[in-house]
């Protein structure tokens, strides 16, 4: 996720987030993948976040999100995981359930382009 680096930061900051599907099954493929990508974009639009990059892997998700400093990284993770599961499960017969764990890291000294490239490369390297 792309989120605030510190409380004193002006404007958006960069963070990368990774979340996993419950039980790490290879479940997030095909229609599920496309549906989740659309839902992540909806959530970011509704919450005034910038979805710079996303990659839905078979058993986890990489997101690169921009946010104003007022939003704590844990709040953004809760929004993305909670709202995406709720929207997906209300709209479709198959179910999505996220694990409670996640990883969030600031981009800090790493450029936005390097993180976007890493996320884009994950689809080919994870198989």
MOPAC internal coordinates of N, CA, C and O (Angstrom, degrees):
PM7 1SCF
backbone

  N    0.0000 0     0.00 0     0.00 0    0    0    0
  C    1.4376 1     0.00 0     0.00 0    1    0    0
  C    1.4976 1   110.18 1     0.00 0    2    1    0
  O    1.2310 1   120.37 1   -30.90 1    3    2    1
  N    1.2674 1   116.89 1   149.10 1    3    2    1
  C    1.4554 1   124.02 1   179.33 1    5    3    2
  C    1.5181 1   103.83 1  -105.36 1    6    5    3
  O    1.2310 1   120.88 1   -72.89 1    7    6    5
  N    1.3588 1   115.92 1   107.11 1    7    6    5
  C    1.4674 1   124.33 1  -169.78 1    9    7    6
  C    1.5296 1   110.86 1  -140.07 1   10    9    7
  O    1.2310 1   118.73 1    -0.04 1   11   10    9
  N    1.3340 1   120.02 1   179.96 1   11   10    9
  C    1.4650 1   120.24 1  -177.83 1   13   11   10
  C    1.5229 1   114.01 1   -66.86 1   14   13   11
  O    1.2310 1   121.15 1   -39.66 1   15   14   13
  N    1.3341 1   115.40 1   140.34 1   15   14   13
  C    1.4599 1   121.22 1   177.18 1   17   15   14
  C    1.5251 1   110.87 1   -78.38 1   18   17   15
  O    1.2310 1   120.51 1   141.90 1   19   18   17
  N    1.3293 1   116.63 1   -38.10 1   19   18   17
  C    1.4603 1   120.23 1   179.85 1   21   19   18
  C    1.5101 1   108.73 1  -157.92 1   22   21   19
  O    1.2310 1   120.53 1   -12.44 1   23   22   21
  N    1.3160 1   116.58 1   167.56 1   23   22   21
  C    1.4554 1   121.02 1  -179.78 1   25   23   22
  C    1.5075 1   113.40 1   -62.54 1   26   25   23
  O    1.2310 1   119.58 1   155.47 1   27   26   25
  N    1.3131 1   118.40 1   -24.53 1   27   26   25
  C    1.4486 1   121.41 1  -177.29 1   29   27   26
  C    1.5149 1   114.20 1   -92.75 1   30   29   27
  O    1.2310 1   119.59 1  -176.08 1   31   30   29
  N    1.3188 1   118.38 1     3.92 1   31   30   29
  C    1.4495 1   121.82 1  -176.99 1   33   31   30
  C    1.5250 1   110.87 1   -74.33 1   34   33   31
  O    1.2310 1   120.73 1   -46.51 1   35   34   33
  N    1.3136 1   116.20 1   133.49 1   35   34   33
  C    1.4620 1   121.89 1   173.89 1   37   35   34
  C    1.5187 1   107.72 1   -91.09 1   38   37   35
  O    1.2310 1   119.43 1   -47.07 1   39   38   37
  N    1.3182 1   118.69 1   132.93 1   39   38   37
  C    1.4535 1   122.42 1   177.60 1   41   39   38
  C    1.5108 1   112.18 1    75.70 1   42   41   39
  O    1.2310 1   120.69 1     4.40 1   43   42   41
  N    1.3388 1   116.28 1  -175.60 1   43   42   41
  C    1.4564 1   119.85 1  -176.58 1   45   43   42
  C    1.5195 1   112.54 1   -72.37 1   46   45   43
  O    1.2310 1   120.80 1   -23.42 1   47   46   45
  N    1.3082 1   116.08 1   156.58 1   47   46   45
  C    1.4552 1   122.48 1   177.09 1   49   47   46
  C    1.5225 1   107.86 1  -128.42 1   50   49   47
  O    1.2310 1   120.14 1    -7.47 1   51   50   49
  N    1.3222 1   117.34 1   172.53 1   51   50   49
  C    1.4523 1   121.50 1  -173.03 1   53   51   50
  C    1.5154 1   112.63 1  -107.86 1   54   53   51
  O    1.2310 1   120.81 1   -47.56 1   55   54   53
  N    1.3284 1   116.06 1   132.44 1   55   54   53
  C    1.4545 1   122.84 1   175.12 1   57   55   54
  C    1.5148 1   109.92 1  -143.93 1   58   57   55
  O    1.2310 1   120.47 1   -30.06 1   59   58   57
  N    1.3111 1   116.71 1   149.94 1   59   58   57
  C    1.4578 1   121.50 1   173.85 1   61   59   58
  C    1.5179 1   107.65 1  -114.39 1   62   61   59
  O    1.2310 1   120.32 1   -40.07 1   63   62   61
  N    1.3419 1   117.00 1   139.93 1   63   62   61
  C    1.4639 1   121.85 1  -177.54 1   65   63   62
  C    1.5173 1   108.72 1  -128.39 1   66   65   63
  O    1.2310 1   120.99 1   -34.81 1   67   66   65
  N    1.3208 1   115.71 1   145.19 1   67   66   65
  C    1.4498 1   120.91 1   173.97 1   69   67   66
  C    1.5142 1   108.13 1  -133.09 1   70   69   67
  O    1.2310 1   120.15 1   -48.91 1   71   70   69
  N    1.3255 1   117.33 1   131.09 1   71   70   69
  C    1.4581 1   122.93 1   176.07 1   73   71   70
  C    1.5085 1   109.33 1  -126.28 1   74   73   71
  O    1.2310 1   119.97 1   -26.90 1   75   74   73
  N    1.3224 1   117.67 1   153.10 1   75   74   73
  C    1.4577 1   121.97 1  -176.84 1   77   75   74
  C    1.5162 1   111.06 1  -119.29 1   78   77   75
  O    1.2310 1   121.52 1   -33.15 1   79   78   77
  N    1.3258 1   114.70 1   146.85 1   79   78   77
  C    1.4584 1   120.16 1   173.99 1   81   79   78
  C    1.5246 1   108.42 1   -73.11 1   82   81   79
  O    1.2310 1   120.78 1   -29.31 1   83   82   81
  N    1.3335 1   116.10 1   150.69 1   83   82   81
  C    1.4647 1   121.00 1  -179.92 1   85   83   82
  C    1.5232 1   110.17 1   -54.94 1   86   85   83
  O    1.2310 1   120.41 1   -45.79 1   87   86   85
  N    1.2989 1   116.83 1   134.21 1   87   86   85
  C    1.4727 1   125.71 1   177.33 1   89   87   86
  C    1.5288 1   113.31 1    67.83 1   90   89   87
  O    1.2310 1   119.36 1  -172.40 1   91   90   89
  N    1.3458 1   118.82 1     7.60 1   91   90   89
  C    1.4674 1   124.09 1   177.39 1   93   91   90
  C    1.5286 1   112.59 1    50.70 1   94   93   91
  O    1.2310 1   120.16 1  -143.38 1   95   94   93
  N    1.3249 1   117.30 1    36.62 1   95   94   93
  C    1.4619 1   120.79 1   174.72 1   97   95   94
  C    1.5194 1   109.29 1   -78.17 1   98   97   95
  O    1.2310 1   120.25 1   -28.28 1   99   98   97
  N    1.3287 1   117.12 1   151.72 1   99   98   97
  C    1.4591 1   121.62 1   176.48 1  101   99   98
  C    1.5228 1   108.49 1   -78.65 1  102  101   99
  O    1.2310 1   121.29 1  -103.71 1  103  102  101
  N    1.3157 1   115.13 1    76.29 1  103  102  101
  C    1.4564 1   123.24 1  -170.79 1  105  103  102
  C    1.5263 1   112.18 1  -110.43 1  106  105  103
  O    1.2310 1   119.70 1   158.67 1  107  106  105
  N    1.3132 1   118.19 1   -21.33 1  107  106  105
  C    1.4602 1   122.24 1  -170.63 1  109  107  106
  C    1.5259 1   111.11 1   -94.27 1  110  109  107
  O    1.2310 1   120.67 1  -115.73 1  111  110  109
  N    1.3251 1   116.33 1    64.27 1  111  110  109
  C    1.4546 1   122.29 1  -177.59 1  113  111  110
  C    1.5238 1   110.23 1  -129.94 1  114  113  111
  O    1.2310 1   120.42 1    -9.19 1  115  114  113
  N    1.3162 1   116.81 1   170.81 1  115  114  113
  C    1.4618 1   122.47 1   174.75 1  117  115  114
  C    1.5170 1   113.74 1    55.97 1  118  117  115
  O    1.2310 1   121.04 1    52.09 1  119  118  117
  N    1.3387 1   115.61 1  -127.91 1  119  118  117
  C    1.4617 1   121.23 1  -178.98 1  121  119  118
  C    1.5240 1   111.78 1   -62.30 1  122  121  119
  O    1.2310 1   120.31 1   143.22 1  123  122  121
  N    1.3186 1   117.02 1   -36.78 1  123  122  121
  C    1.4697 1   120.69 1   179.87 1  125  123  122
  C    1.5257 1   110.19 1   -60.20 1  126  125  123
  O    1.2310 1   120.40 1   136.45 1  127  126  125
  N    1.3187 1   116.84 1   -43.55 1  127  126  125
  C    1.4671 1   121.81 1   179.75 1  129  127  126
  C    1.5266 1   110.46 1   -60.14 1  130  129  127
  O    1.2310 1   120.11 1   129.94 1  131  130  129
  N    1.3373 1   117.40 1   -50.06 1  131  130  129
  C    1.4706 1   121.48 1  -178.85 1  133  131  130
  C    1.5263 1   110.92 1   -63.13 1  134  133  131
  O    1.2310 1   120.27 1   139.43 1  135  134  133
  N    1.3153 1   117.08 1   -40.57 1  135  134  133
  C    1.4612 1   121.02 1   179.94 1  137  135  134
  C    1.5300 1   111.02 1   -63.87 1  138  137  135
  O    1.2310 1   120.44 1   136.19 1  139  138  137
  N    1.3306 1   116.76 1   -43.81 1  139  138  137
  C    1.4659 1   120.63 1   179.84 1  141  139  138
  C    1.5253 1   111.58 1   -65.20 1  142  141  139
  O    1.2310 1   120.23 1   138.54 1  143  142  141
  N    1.3259 1   117.17 1   -41.46 1  143  142  141
  C    1.4654 1   120.06 1   177.98 1  145  143  142
  C    1.5310 1   110.66 1   -57.80 1  146  145  143
  O    1.2310 1   120.43 1   136.84 1  147  146  145
  N    1.3314 1   116.78 1   -43.16 1  147  146  145
  C    1.4680 1   121.09 1   178.92 1  149  147  146
  C    1.5285 1   110.93 1   -65.89 1  150  149  147
  O    1.2310 1   120.23 1   139.28 1  151  150  149
  N    1.3276 1   117.17 1   -40.72 1  151  150  149
  C    1.4663 1   121.13 1   179.53 1  153  151  150
  C    1.5189 1   110.91 1   -66.73 1  154  153  151
  O    1.2310 1   119.39 1   138.26 1  155  154  153
  N    1.3343 1   118.78 1   -41.74 1  155  154  153
  C    1.4665 1   121.13 1   176.85 1  157  155  154
  C    1.5331 1   110.35 1   -59.08 1  158  157  155
  O    1.2310 1   120.34 1   137.98 1  159  158  157
  N    1.3335 1   116.96 1   -42.02 1  159  158  157
  C    1.4679 1   121.02 1   178.79 1  161  159  158
  C    1.5328 1   110.65 1   -63.80 1  162  161  159
  O    1.2310 1   119.98 1   138.33 1  163  162  161
  N    1.3360 1   117.63 1   -41.67 1  163  162  161
  C    1.4723 1   122.12 1   177.27 1  165  163  162
  C    1.5280 1   111.32 1   -59.72 1  166  165  163
  O    1.2310 1   121.00 1   132.29 1  167  166  165
  N    1.3210 1   115.69 1   -47.71 1  167  166  165
  C    1.4669 1   120.88 1  -178.37 1  169  167  166
  C    1.5235 1   109.85 1   -60.12 1  170  169  167
  O    1.2310 1   120.37 1   133.32 1  171  170  169
  N    1.3157 1   116.90 1   -46.68 1  171  170  169
  C    1.4615 1   120.21 1  -178.36 1  173  171  170
  C    1.5240 1   110.80 1   -63.69 1  174  173  171
  O    1.2310 1   120.31 1   140.18 1  175  174  173
  N    1.3130 1   117.02 1   -39.82 1  175  174  173
  C    1.4644 1   119.89 1   177.47 1  177  175  174
  C    1.5311 1   110.56 1   -64.42 1  178  177  175
  O    1.2310 1   120.05 1   134.32 1  179  178  177
  N    1.3274 1   117.50 1   -45.68 1  179  178  177
  C    1.4693 1   121.89 1  -179.46 1  181  179  178
  C    1.5251 1   112.43 1   -63.03 1  182  181  179
  O    1.2310 1   119.94 1   145.80 1  183  182  181
  N    1.3267 1   117.71 1   -34.20 1  183  182  181
  C    1.4649 1   122.48 1  -176.29 1  185  183  182
  C    1.5291 1   113.07 1   -97.76 1  186  185  183
  O    1.2310 1   119.90 1  -171.52 1  187  186  185
  N    1.3300 1   117.79 1     8.48 1  187  186  185
  C    1.4624 1   123.22 1  -178.95 1  189  187  186
  C    1.5293 1   112.19 1    57.67 1  190  189  187
  O    1.2310 1   121.10 1  -134.90 1  191  190  189
  N    1.3392 1   115.51 1    45.10 1  191  190  189
  C    1.4584 1   122.56 1   175.81 1  193  191  190
  C    1.5250 1   107.99 1  -109.71 1  194  193  191
  O    1.2310 1   120.46 1   -22.95 1  195  194  193
  N    1.3122 1   116.73 1   157.05 1  195  194  193
  C    1.4616 1   121.34 1   176.89 1  197  195  194
  C    1.5269 1   108.83 1  -103.46 1  198  197  195
  O    1.2310 1   120.48 1   -65.53 1  199  198  197
  N    1.3204 1   116.70 1   114.47 1  199  198  197
  C    1.4604 1   120.91 1   175.22 1  201  199  198
  C    1.5255 1   107.03 1   -87.83 1  202  201  199
  O    1.2310 1   120.73 1   -85.99 1  203  202  201
  N    1.3274 1   116.20 1    94.01 1  203  202  201
  C    1.4639 1   121.69 1  -175.95 1  205  203  202
  C    1.5210 1   111.59 1   -75.06 1  206  205  203
  O    1.2310 1   120.31 1   142.90 1  207  206  205
  N    1.3217 1   117.01 1   -37.10 1  207  206  205
  C    1.4697 1   121.82 1  -177.38 1  209  207  206
  C    1.5140 1   108.75 1  -159.22 1  210  209  207
  O    1.2310 1   120.89 1   -35.53 1  211  210  209
  N    1.3317 1   115.90 1   144.47 1  211  210  209
  C    1.4661 1   119.87 1   173.93 1  213  211  210
  C    1.5213 1   108.79 1  -146.10 1  214  213  211
  O    1.2310 1   120.93 1   -31.80 1  215  214  213
  N    1.3010 1   115.82 1   148.20 1  215  214  213
  C    1.4566 1   122.02 1   175.51 1  217  215  214
  C    1.5191 1   108.17 1  -143.75 1  218  217  215
  O    1.2310 1   121.06 1   -62.90 1  219  218  217
  N    1.3206 1   115.58 1   117.10 1  219  218  217
  C    1.4576 1   121.15 1   177.75 1  221  219  218
  C    1.5200 1   107.24 1   -95.33 1  222  221  219
  O    1.2310 1   121.07 1   -68.40 1  223  222  221
  N    1.3211 1   115.56 1   111.60 1  223  222  221
  C    1.4553 1   122.35 1   179.36 1  225  223  222
  C    1.5366 1   108.10 1   -91.76 1  226  225  223
  O    1.2310 1   119.16 1   -10.66 1  227  226  225
  N    1.3395 1   119.21 1   169.34 1  227  226  225
  C    1.4622 1   119.54 1  -178.26 1  229  227  226
  C    1.5296 1   114.95 1   -58.45 1  230  229  227
  O    1.2310 1   119.92 1   150.57 1  231  230  229
  N    1.3538 1   117.76 1   -29.43 1  231  230  229
  C    1.4660 1   118.97 1  -177.19 1  233  231  230
  C    1.5255 1   114.07 1  -131.35 1  234  233  231
  O    1.2310 1   119.55 1  -173.77 1  235  234  233
  N    1.3286 1   118.46 1     6.23 1  235  234  233
  C    1.4650 1   121.47 1   176.55 1  237  235  234
  C    1.5235 1   110.05 1  -160.51 1  238  237  235
  O    1.2310 1   120.82 1    -6.81 1  239  238  237
  N    1.3236 1   116.03 1   173.19 1  239  238  237
  C    1.4572 1   122.04 1  -175.46 1  241  239  238
  C    1.5252 1   109.61 1  -131.03 1  242  241  239
  O    1.2310 1   120.43 1   -41.10 1  243  242  241
  N    1.3336 1   116.79 1   138.90 1  243  242  241
  C    1.4610 1   122.92 1   171.19 1  245  243  242
  C    1.5224 1   107.22 1  -111.13 1  246  245  243
  O    1.2310 1   120.42 1   -50.42 1  247  246  245
  N    1.3364 1   116.80 1   129.58 1  247  246  245
  C    1.4585 1   121.78 1   177.29 1  249  247  246
  C    1.5162 1   109.53 1  -129.74 1  250  249  247
  O    1.2310 1   120.99 1   -37.25 1  251  250  249
  N    1.3154 1   115.71 1   142.75 1  251  250  249
  C    1.4666 1   121.95 1   174.86 1  253  251  250
  C    1.5219 1   105.06 1  -125.15 1  254  253  251
  O    1.2310 1   120.97 1   -73.14 1  255  254  253
  N    1.3356 1   115.75 1   106.86 1  255  254  253
  C    1.4631 1   122.48 1  -169.20 1  257  255  254
  C    1.5204 1   110.50 1  -123.55 1  258  257  255
  O    1.2310 1   120.93 1   -40.48 1  259  258  257
  N    1.3322 1   115.83 1   139.52 1  259  258  257
  C    1.4606 1   122.11 1   175.11 1  261  259  258
  C    1.5140 1   110.12 1  -101.42 1  262  261  259
  O    1.2310 1   120.88 1   -42.33 1  263  262  261
  N    1.3279 1   115.93 1   137.67 1  263  262  261
  C    1.4602 1   120.93 1  -178.18 1  265  263  262
  C    1.5201 1   110.53 1  -147.00 1  266  265  263
  O    1.2310 1   120.28 1   -29.84 1  267  266  265
  N    1.3324 1   117.06 1   150.16 1  267  266  265
  C    1.4629 1   118.87 1   172.15 1  269  267  266
  C    1.5346 1   109.69 1   -65.65 1  270  269  267
  O    1.2310 1   119.91 1   -23.70 1  271  270  269
  N    1.3149 1   117.78 1   156.30 1  271  270  269
  C    1.4668 1   121.36 1  -177.92 1  273  271  270
  C    1.5262 1   114.62 1   -61.41 1  274  273  271
  O    1.2310 1   119.67 1   160.73 1  275  274  273
  N    1.3218 1   118.23 1   -19.27 1  275  274  273
  C    1.4675 1   120.19 1  -179.05 1  277  275  274
  C    1.5290 1   112.95 1   -66.46 1  278  277  275
  O    1.2310 1   119.97 1   159.71 1  279  278  277
  N    1.3423 1   117.66 1   -20.29 1  279  278  277
  C    1.4657 1   121.62 1  -178.47 1  281  279  278
  C    1.5241 1   110.44 1   -93.92 1  282  281  279
  O    1.2310 1   120.46 1   -62.51 1  283  282  281
  N    1.3140 1   116.72 1   117.49 1  283  282  281
  C    1.4673 1   121.21 1   177.35 1  285  283  282
  C    1.5299 1   109.69 1   -68.45 1  286  285  283
  O    1.2310 1   119.84 1   -33.96 1  287  286  285
  N    1.3361 1   117.92 1   146.04 1  287  286  285
  C    1.4655 1   120.07 1   177.69 1  289  287  286
  C    1.5255 1   113.05 1   -54.15 1  290  289  287
  O    1.2310 1   120.06 1   139.47 1  291  290  289
  N    1.3334 1   117.49 1   -40.53 1  291  290  289
  C    1.4725 1   119.83 1  -179.95 1  293  291  290
  C    1.5279 1   111.71 1   -64.61 1  294  293  291
  O    1.2310 1   119.95 1   145.91 1  295  294  293
  N    1.3269 1   117.71 1   -34.09 1  295  294  293
  C    1.4636 1   121.50 1   177.26 1  297  295  294
  C    1.5281 1   110.24 1   -64.96 1  298  297  295
  O    1.2310 1   120.62 1   136.02 1  299  298  297
  N    1.3190 1   116.42 1   -43.98 1  299  298  297
  C    1.4688 1   120.23 1  -179.81 1  301  299  298
  C    1.5228 1   110.89 1   -64.69 1  302  301  299
  O    1.2310 1   120.37 1   139.02 1  303  302  301
  N    1.3259 1   116.91 1   -40.98 1  303  302  301
  C    1.4676 1   120.00 1   177.02 1  305  303  302
  C    1.5238 1   109.81 1   -61.86 1  306  305  303
  O    1.2310 1   120.21 1   135.80 1  307  306  305
  N    1.3346 1   117.20 1   -44.20 1  307  306  305
  C    1.4636 1   120.44 1   178.19 1  309  307  306
  C    1.5202 1   111.59 1   -61.00 1  310  309  307
  O    1.2310 1   120.19 1   137.81 1  311  310  309
  N    1.3338 1   117.25 1   -42.19 1  311  310  309
  C    1.4627 1   120.20 1   177.11 1  313  311  310
  C    1.5238 1   110.54 1   -60.22 1  314  313  311
  O    1.2310 1   120.59 1   126.92 1  315  314  313
  N    1.3215 1   116.47 1   -53.08 1  315  314  313
  C    1.4633 1   120.67 1  -174.20 1  317  315  314
  C    1.5255 1   111.35 1   -63.42 1  318  317  315
  O    1.2310 1   120.11 1   132.09 1  319  318  317
  N    1.3283 1   117.40 1   -47.91 1  319  318  317
  C    1.4650 1   119.90 1  -177.61 1  321  319  318
  C    1.5297 1   111.87 1   -70.96 1  322  321  319
  O    1.2310 1   120.42 1   133.50 1  323  322  321
  N    1.3254 1   116.81 1   -46.50 1  323  322  321
  C    1.4592 1   120.25 1  -177.05 1  325  323  322
  C    1.5123 1   113.22 1   -67.98 1  326  325  323
  O    1.2310 1   120.61 1   130.21 1  327  326  325
  N    1.3268 1   116.44 1   -49.79 1  327  326  325
  C    1.4593 1   120.18 1  -177.72 1  329  327  326
  C    1.5244 1   111.09 1   -68.14 1  330  329  327
  O    1.2310 1   119.84 1   140.39 1  331  330  329
  N    1.3330 1   117.90 1   -39.61 1  331  330  329
  C    1.4713 1   119.83 1  -179.24 1  333  331  330
  C    1.5268 1   111.09 1   -64.30 1  334  333  331
  O    1.2310 1   120.11 1   137.14 1  335  334  333
  N    1.3258 1   117.40 1   -42.86 1  335  334  333
  C    1.4712 1   119.77 1   178.58 1  337  335  334
  C    1.5275 1   110.59 1   -64.68 1  338  337  335
  O    1.2310 1   120.55 1   135.58 1  339  338  337
  N    1.3233 1   116.55 1   -44.42 1  339  338  337
  C    1.4655 1   120.48 1  -179.06 1  341  339  338
  C    1.5361 1   111.00 1   -62.88 1  342  341  339
  O    1.2310 1   120.15 1   131.62 1  343  342  341
  N    1.3351 1   117.32 1   -48.38 1  343  342  341
  C    1.4680 1   120.65 1  -179.80 1  345  343  342
  C    1.5246 1   110.93 1   -63.27 1  346  345  343
  O    1.2310 1   120.58 1   134.29 1  347  346  345
  N    1.3272 1   116.50 1   -45.71 1  347  346  345
  C    1.4684 1   119.89 1  -178.70 1  349  347  346
  C    1.5297 1   110.23 1   -61.50 1  350  349  347
  O    1.2310 1   120.15 1   131.99 1  351  350  349
  N    1.3083 1   117.32 1   -48.01 1  351  350  349
  C    1.4618 1   121.06 1  -175.54 1  353  351  350
  C    1.5325 1   112.45 1   -69.11 1  354  353  351
  O    1.2310 1   119.71 1   153.82 1  355  354  353
  N    1.3401 1   118.16 1   -26.18 1  355  354  353
  C    1.4625 1   120.82 1   175.97 1  357  355  354
  C    1.5220 1   111.63 1   -77.00 1  358  357  355
  O    1.2310 1   120.33 1   148.85 1  359  358  357
  N    1.3097 1   116.97 1   -31.15 1  359  358  357
  C    1.4686 1   121.40 1  -174.54 1  361  359  358
  C    1.5252 1   114.51 1   -89.49 1  362  361  359
  O    1.2310 1   120.18 1   150.08 1  363  362  361
  N    1.3375 1   117.27 1   -29.92 1  363  362  361
  C    1.4597 1   120.24 1  -170.35 1  365  363  362
  C    1.5208 1   111.42 1  -127.32 1  366  365  363
  O    1.2310 1   120.71 1   -24.17 1  367  366  365
  N    1.3395 1   116.25 1   155.83 1  367  366  365
  C    1.4625 1   121.49 1  -178.49 1  369  367  366
  C    1.5221 1   113.13 1   -73.37 1  370  369  367
  O    1.2310 1   120.33 1   141.29 1  371  370  369
  N    1.3489 1   116.97 1   -38.71 1  371  370  369
  C    1.4703 1   117.82 1   176.32 1  373  371  370
  C    1.5215 1   108.33 1   -74.00 1  374  373  371
  O    1.2310 1   119.68 1   -21.99 1  375  374  373
  N    1.3102 1   118.22 1   158.01 1  375  374  373
  C    1.4653 1   122.48 1  -172.01 1  377  375  374
  C    1.5220 1   112.08 1  -115.69 1  378  377  375
  O    1.2310 1   121.58 1   -31.55 1  379  378  377
  N    1.3203 1   114.58 1   148.45 1  379  378  377
  C    1.4637 1   122.20 1   172.97 1  381  379  378
  C    1.5137 1   107.40 1  -118.93 1  382  381  379
  O    1.2310 1   120.52 1   -48.52 1  383  382  381
  N    1.3155 1   116.60 1   131.48 1  383  382  381
  C    1.4604 1   122.13 1   176.10 1  385  383  382
  C    1.5195 1   107.28 1  -136.56 1  386  385  383
  O    1.2310 1   120.46 1   -57.18 1  387  386  385
  N    1.3444 1   116.73 1   122.82 1  387  386  385
  C    1.4521 1   121.79 1  -179.05 1  389  387  386
  C    1.5199 1   110.70 1   -89.50 1  390  389  387
  O    1.2310 1   120.77 1   -28.95 1  391  390  389
  N    1.3311 1   116.12 1   151.05 1  391  390  389
  C    1.4563 1   119.64 1   171.60 1  393  391  390
  C    1.5302 1   108.05 1   -71.46 1  394  393  391
  O    1.2310 1   120.13 1   -13.98 1  395  394  393
  N    1.3057 1   117.36 1   166.02 1  395  394  393
  C    1.4652 1   121.36 1   178.13 1  397  395  394
  C    1.5183 1   111.37 1   -77.37 1  398  397  395
  O    1.2310 1   120.00 1   161.33 1  399  398  397
  N    1.3140 1   117.61 1   -18.67 1  399  398  397
  C    1.4639 1   120.66 1  -175.85 1  401  399  398
  C    1.5298 1   111.59 1   -83.64 1  402  401  399
  O    1.2310 1   121.38 1   -24.06 1  403  402  401
  N    1.3235 1   114.96 1   155.94 1  403  402  401
  C    1.4619 1   121.67 1   174.45 1  405  403  402
  C    1.5153 1   108.42 1  -161.62 1  406  405  403
  O    1.2310 1   121.52 1   -16.33 1  407  406  405
  N    1.3137 1   114.69 1   163.67 1  407  406  405
  C    1.4616 1   121.05 1   174.64 1  409  407  406
  C    1.5222 1   107.44 1  -122.66 1  410  409  407
  O    1.2310 1   120.12 1   -47.79 1  411  410  409
  N    1.3083 1   117.37 1   132.21 1  411  410  409
  C    1.4580 1   122.96 1   174.24 1  413  411  410
  C    1.5144 1   107.29 1  -129.64 1  414  413  411
  O    1.2310 1   120.43 1   -48.26 1  415  414  413
  N    1.3156 1   116.79 1   131.74 1  415  414  413
  C    1.4542 1   121.10 1   176.91 1  417  415  414
  C    1.5122 1   110.49 1  -138.05 1  418  417  415
  O    1.2310 1   120.63 1   -36.49 1  419  418  417
  N    1.3209 1   116.40 1   143.51 1  419  418  417
  C    1.4622 1   119.38 1   177.14 1  421  419  418
  C    1.5132 1   109.88 1   -78.51 1  422  421  419
  O    1.2310 1   120.99 1   -29.21 1  423  422  421
  N    1.3114 1   115.71 1   150.79 1  423  422  421
  C    1.4595 1   120.23 1   176.93 1  425  423  422
  C    1.5237 1   109.63 1   -74.41 1  426  425  423
  O    1.2310 1   120.14 1   149.40 1  427  426  425
  N    1.3324 1   117.34 1   -30.60 1  427  426  425
  C    1.4640 1   122.64 1   176.17 1  429  427  426
  C    1.5122 1   114.27 1    40.17 1  430  429  427
  O    1.2310 1   120.39 1    74.21 1  431  430  429
  N    1.3248 1   116.86 1  -105.79 1  431  430  429
  C    1.4585 1   121.21 1  -177.12 1  433  431  430
  C    1.5289 1   111.92 1   -87.31 1  434  433  431
  O    1.2310 1   119.64 1   177.09 1  435  434  433
  N    1.3137 1   118.29 1    -2.91 1  435  434  433
  C    1.4533 1   122.19 1   178.14 1  437  435  434
  C    1.5236 1   108.34 1   -93.46 1  438  437  435
  O    1.2310 1   120.49 1   -43.24 1  439  438  437
  N    1.3122 1   116.67 1   136.76 1  439  438  437
  C    1.4597 1   119.68 1  -177.36 1  441  439  438
  C    1.5271 1   111.23 1   -74.65 1  442  441  439
  O    1.2310 1   121.32 1   -25.26 1  443  442  441
  N    1.3153 1   115.09 1   154.74 1  443  442  441
  C    1.4589 1   121.92 1   176.42 1  445  443  442
  C    1.5308 1   109.71 1   -57.35 1  446  445  443
  O    1.2310 1   120.38 1   139.24 1  447  446  445
  N    1.3272 1   116.88 1   -40.76 1  447  446  445
  C    1.4620 1   121.55 1   179.59 1  449  447  446
  C    1.5207 1   112.63 1   -61.57 1  450  449  447
  O    1.2310 1   120.05 1   140.72 1  451  450  449
  N    1.3402 1   117.52 1   -39.28 1  451  450  449
  C    1.4686 1   121.10 1   179.61 1  453  451  450
  C    1.5218 1   110.88 1   -65.77 1  454  453  451
  O    1.2310 1   120.17 1   140.24 1  455  454  453
  N    1.3356 1   117.29 1   -39.76 1  455  454  453
  C    1.4645 1   120.33 1   178.48 1  457  455  454
  C    1.5182 1   110.50 1   -68.43 1  458  457  455
  O    1.2310 1   120.16 1   137.23 1  459  458  457
  N    1.3318 1   117.30 1   -42.77 1  459  458  457
  C    1.4602 1   120.57 1   177.89 1  461  459  458
  C    1.5253 1   110.60 1   -60.53 1  462  461  459
  O    1.2310 1   120.15 1   138.81 1  463  462  461
  N    1.3318 1   117.31 1   -41.19 1  463  462  461
  C    1.4624 1   121.48 1   178.67 1  465  463  462
  C    1.5288 1   110.58 1   -64.11 1  466  465  463
  O    1.2310 1   120.21 1   135.56 1  467  466  465
  N    1.3330 1   117.20 1   -44.44 1  467  466  465
  C    1.4663 1   121.29 1   178.67 1  469  467  466
  C    1.5221 1   110.68 1   -58.29 1  470  469  467
  O    1.2310 1   120.44 1   132.77 1  471  470  469
  N    1.3319 1   116.77 1   -47.23 1  471  470  469
  C    1.4706 1   120.49 1  -179.15 1  473  471  470
  C    1.5305 1   110.26 1   -63.27 1  474  473  471
  O    1.2310 1   120.17 1   136.13 1  475  474  473
  N    1.3276 1   117.28 1   -43.87 1  475  474  473
  C    1.4653 1   121.14 1  -179.87 1  477  475  474
  C    1.5206 1   111.34 1   -62.38 1  478  477  475
  O    1.2310 1   119.66 1   144.20 1  479  478  477
  N    1.3312 1   118.25 1   -35.80 1  479  478  477
  C    1.4627 1   122.37 1  -178.55 1  481  479  478
  C    1.5205 1   113.36 1   -75.84 1  482  481  479
  O    1.2310 1   119.36 1   164.34 1  483  482  481
  N    1.3200 1   118.83 1   -15.66 1  483  482  481
  C    1.4629 1   121.64 1  -175.35 1  485  483  482
  C    1.5257 1   112.38 1   -64.90 1  486  485  483
  O    1.2310 1   119.48 1   146.55 1  487  486  485
  N    1.3068 1   118.60 1   -33.45 1  487  486  485
  C    1.4600 1   120.84 1  -177.78 1  489  487  486
  C    1.5185 1   111.13 1   -60.74 1  490  489  487
  O    1.2310 1   119.72 1   136.50 1  491  490  489
  N    1.3177 1   118.14 1   -43.50 1  491  490  489
  C    1.4594 1   121.55 1  -179.40 1  493  491  490
  C    1.5089 1   113.55 1   -76.15 1  494  493  491
  O    1.2310 1   119.48 1   149.08 1  495  494  493
  N    1.3356 1   118.60 1   -30.92 1  495  494  493
  C    1.4574 1   121.97 1  -173.87 1  497  495  494
  C    1.4973 1   115.52 1   -89.96 1  498  497  495
  O    1.2310 1   119.28 1   170.90 1  499  498  497
  N    1.3425 1   118.98 1    -9.10 1  499  498  497
  C    1.4636 1   121.91 1  -174.54 1  501  499  498
  C    1.5225 1   112.90 1   -94.58 1  502  501  499
  O    1.2310 1   120.22 1   175.83 1  503  502  501
  N    1.3122 1   117.19 1    -4.17 1  503  502  501
  C    1.4726 1   119.36 1  -175.96 1  505  503  502
  C    1.4950 1   112.80 1   -92.04 1  506  505  503
  O    1.2310 1   120.10 1   180.00 1  507  506  505

